[in-house]
Amino acid sequence: MAASAKLPQPPQSHNSLKPRHGVVTLCGYGIHVRVDRGHLLVDDGIGADRRQCRLPRVGHELKRLVVIGADGMISLAALRWQIKTLRL
């Protein structure tokens, strides 16, 4: 039997933190929204099931950031990043 050229890959999750239709929804515990070197870093999830995304200031396609949770942190720099980049 010959070896296959490609391994089957699981389909891309609908739970991605990449903007879908301009919206990113964060949910879970320990949500973090912060800025690092001009990029917006967001992460969320429950326990070991965490998601993380790094959005550049230009070309991020983000229009809305929805946060559903009772625990976490949003830095003042992240608020300033969103106000500057999400302004129409």
Sequence and secondary structure as in RCSB ss.txt:
>XXXX:A:sequence
MAASAKLPQPPQSHNSLKPRHGVVTLCGYGIHVRVDRGHLLVDDGIGADRRQCRLPRVGHELKRLVVIGADGMIS
LAALRWQIKTLRL
>XXXX:A:secstr
    SS       TT SS BTTEEEEEBSSEEEEEETTEEEEEEEETTEEEEEEE SSS    EEEEE SSEEE 
HHHHHHHHHHH  
